Amino acid sequence: NFIAYKHPEAEELRIPIPRRAQPLEDPKRGIIIIASAVHKMRVDKKTQFFFLLQSEEGDLYKVTIDHADGTVHSLTIKYFDTIPTAISLSILKSGFLFAASEFGNHRHYFFEGLGDDDDDPEISSADYMEEEANKEEIPLVYFKPRPLKNLSLVDELESMAPLMESKILNLADEETPRIYSLCGKGAQSTFRILNQGVEAAELAVSELPGNPSAVWTTKLKAEDEYHAYIVVSFANATLVLSIGETVEEVTDTGFLTNAPTLAVQQLGEDALVQVHPQGIRHIRADRRVNEWRAPHGQTIIEAATNTRQVAVALSNGELVYFELDNMGQLNEHQERKQMTSYVTTLALGEVPEGRVRARYIAIGCEDQTVRILSLDPDSCLEPVSMQALQGVPSSLCIIEMMDTGIEQGHGTQYLNIGLSNGIFLRTILDTITGQLSDTRARFIGAKSVKLFRISIQGHPAVLALSSKPWVSYTFQNRLYLTPLSYEMLEHGSAFVTEQCPEGVVAVAGNTLRIFTVEKLGNVFNQVSIPLKYTPRKFALHAPTRTFVIVESDHATFSPSEKAKGIIEKENEGFEIDDDITNLDPLQFGHVRNAAGKWASCIRLVEPFEGKTLEMIELEDNEAAFSVAMVQFRQNPHATDPSEQFVVVGTGQDVQLNPRSFTAGHLHVYRVVQGENGQLQLHFIHKTAIDEIPQALLAFQGRLLVGAGKSLRIYDIGKKKMLRKCETKSIPNSIVSLHTQGHRVIATDVQESVHYVIYKHADNRLVVFADDTTPRWMTGSTMVDYETIAGGDKFGNFFIARLPGNVSHEVDEDTTGNRIYHEKGYLQGAPNKIESLCEYFTGDIITSLHKATLLAGGREVILTTSFLGAISIYCPFLSKEDVEFFQMLEMHMRAEAPPLAGRDHLLYRSYYIPVKSVIDGDLCEQFNSLPAEKKRMIADELDRSVADVQKKIEDMRIRSGF
């Protein structure tokens, strides 16, 4: 409650910590400082400093020390501002404050002032000298909280901590599923929808007079910094748009507008070139046009250009090459190359600095090959290399990109290949020999792939368009290939203007779109829906594609309790300031209440528009802890037997320590359409039970409930839920439930996993197997009928399996005589599960899912953890891969030890020795090792460095992201 200055040779100075003038809070509750920062500055050639302290409620205080001649005379404290609670504060010399938030997004603020010119009272330790001398209690000091005044929010760094629960679903019927997660605490809580890919910020959308087939942008001169024209090609016409303050159509450009366009390029110093099916137009700066006509009866089918070269493929299979001379004239090479297969695509690289031409041209052919031809004058159009492909190439793009995984210090030239079957290939094109090597493949969509050169952060990048757009770019010296969170596009080009220096212009349907790529390096982009209290669980109502989320906060005033408290204070004669009682919870948090008091609600959310359709506040100090969707087989409340009911488990008057409560309840709702046409929750009935239902699950047309030690089956009745079956064989408290067939897996808060079978004939639940290791379970999922993956409170991930013979015997025991009378083993169930995998993650795993994250990818186990991490555990398919990665991990442990100096093997075996799990993060650090170490490790593995890198990359892209 106070701040003190202590010195061995001086008298102690104390000042009370100001507290909010909140009439509903208990004045006896202490205030704790949780974070601080100190800032030094020069004022009038004197060094001054102040401390910025933050309380547990988020209030910031400015503390200064009045000193002279080495003696401290007094301390002063003043309310500064209120921000979300942080674990660390950092004041930057440039006038910014970075707050590393305890929960939720990290925030970056700018100092608008130092609090010297506001009306907030300043408290000095000199005012309390008398109380200190007489050892009297220092009186409490209050302040009136207000919106931000001295700080302004500049930016946020997304953080999902604490991540409470997640689900992997494909509600939008896309190629890849989305991750729906509950994050945050209190008023900072959010329901986040994570979509794989980087974010695209849409700047403009314009309708066009028809459906365009292609779009290009071009400068007028080589020295120009910005693009001047957008050229849009239609089936039988070309539209030229001028880029300025507005985008307008222009006609006096020299472009042929009554024919489709195949390519547009700024050529030489100040010329333009347009390739169309009947020829090539070379447009000079003075609008003079030189035109090359295609031979009679032939048309141009493909074209490739750069600032000094043009190549076209004719319908008869001939390749015609043009090059710009020193006079600015576009000259045709004297010989034409007759291709043996139909040409489907062409590509020219950029002209290297200090050179007059690109050395090679890439040609994609219908015979599923890509060929590299030389453009050197001595061997022009001579074949250099060829590579067979898995499909017909639909697009090619030669680009130089930085990648520390290949070679540090300079860029690597890549030939990017898009195939008609949706596969994207990236292969290295040797700038000296023209040979192709180290090909990497990735399936990116169901449509043929089109490739376009763009720019991201001043570096060349590739836009790949299939059934979904992707971008290949370099960020922090690492090469990324990531989906773009945007709708399907058909053609694209770089878009550079003063207002948009790194944009992309693209066509989709009959629209022209301009957007930028943002938040590079992120695996996901997020959409956040704000929540009111800390989210606990959520469930999908499949028929309406809506979510029901249960939220609850401890020691928090509910709206009804808050209103009742205000009335009581007014009756006692207090003057209530509405500005204090109605503070924005998002900045100031909810009003704190006594222990054992809860605020809780049930929320119905529509995820596509991010709307809350209905929110029900729970009364009588009830708190919701679980929710499930159940389709009851015998249902007196529904005419439709397939209707799903919402069942919510709550506890009343719950005390956390020591644990106590007055009752548990099962609330039943149905999702119906209200009078306004909006979906809402309709209350059916409420059933009191003798324990808190912390786990609910639909089971064979009834409801499976984990309530304390009891595992029960309920059916729905007209006025309440009807208990049908029960077992009390779980040691402590059930936290989660899973089922397949007649088998149920129940996890205990302290005693790991229990396998239960339901005998329908006898209406009995029998525990027939459990674990030998006491695990404090936090999350789990069934991998198959016998296998479960889980995580505990201490950060351990494990996979355990029921022995096959036990599983078979239990299923074959139709009468139940064997399992009913089996003798227990080691003070537990008669059978024990076997541990298959053990791994220490260092964070509390909150949810696990078995899912396929990519179209055509393999099944993996995805886990989320309390601090917001998302991890993937990918199964190996061959013994060769296992041995390879085991050896690589062993070498990486020796060559790349952790920064903190800990032994990697000991760390991953913190509680239980690591077993059958290889650290993929450690193996991926191979790419960041010095070249000598990479070669040494690769030699030990009897492979080349490129082979090792390819193996690591394949493991990631075939299973996750």
Secondary structure, DSSP 8 states (H G I E B T S, - for coil): -EEEEEETTEEEEEEE--EE--TTS-TTS---EEEEEEEEEEETTEEEEEEEEEETTSEEEEEEEEEETTEEEEEEEEEEEE---EEEEEE-TTSEEEEEESSS-EEEEEES--SSSS---EEEGGGGHHHHHTT------EE---S-SSEEEEEEE----SEEEEEEE-TT--SS-EEEEEE-SGGG-EEEEEEESEEEEEEEEEE-SS--SEEEEE-SSTT-SS--EEEEE-SS-EEEEEESSSEEE--TTS---SS--SEEEEETTTEEEEEETTEEEEE-TTS-EEEEE--TT--EEEEEE-SSEEEEEETTSEEEEEEE-TTS-EEE-SS-EE-SS-EEEEEE----TT-SS-SEEEEEETTTEEEEEE-SGGGTT-EEEEEE-SS-EEEEEEEEE--TTT-SSS-EEEEEEEETTSEEEEEEE-TTT--EEEEEEEE--SS--EEEEEEETTEEEEEEESSSEEEEEEETTEEEEEEEES---SEEEEE--SS-TTEEEEEETTEEEEEEEESTT-SEEEEEEE-SS-EEEEEEETTTTEEEEEEEEETB--HHHHHHHHHHHHHTT----HHHHT--HHHH---B--TT-EEEEEEEEETTTTEEEEEEE--TTEEEEEEEEE--SS-TT-SSTT--EEEEEEEES-BTTTTB-SEEEEEEEEEEE-TTS-EEEEEEEEEEESS-EEEEEEETTEEEEEETTEEEEEEE-SSSEEEEEEE--SSS-EEEEEEETTEEEEEESSS-EEEEEEETTTTEEEEEEE-SS---EEEEEESSSSEEEEEETTSEEEEEE--HHHHHHHHH-SS-HHHHH---STTS-SEE-EEEEEEE-SS-EEEEEEE--STT---EEEEEETTS-EEEE-----HHHHHHHHHHHHHHHHHS--TT---HHHHHTSSS--BS---HHHHHGGGGS-HHHHHHHHHHTTS-HHHHHHHHHHHHHTT--
